[in-house]
């Protein structure tokens, strides 16, 4: 099992759009199970609703754990998305 702790950097927190990007990335690792641990509660990366229900805001700490195939790479990619400053819509 691999773990990494990061802070949410997206100004608007983890809402629908960042959540969908996180879940899309998690699906690239079908042999890996993810768990998200926060002060607001814990969640698996099973559904959009389970992640949004954590109510993650900018500055909140998130620990991502991955267990299974390519767990080191998977944990890095998912935790990087929690720590990413999303820009919707992208600025030119």
Secondary structure, 3 states (H helix, E strand, C coil): CEEEEEECCCCCCCCHHHHHHHHHHHCCCCCEEEEEEECCEEEECCCHHHHHCCCCCCCCEEEEEEEECCHHHHHHHHHHHHCCCCCCCCCC
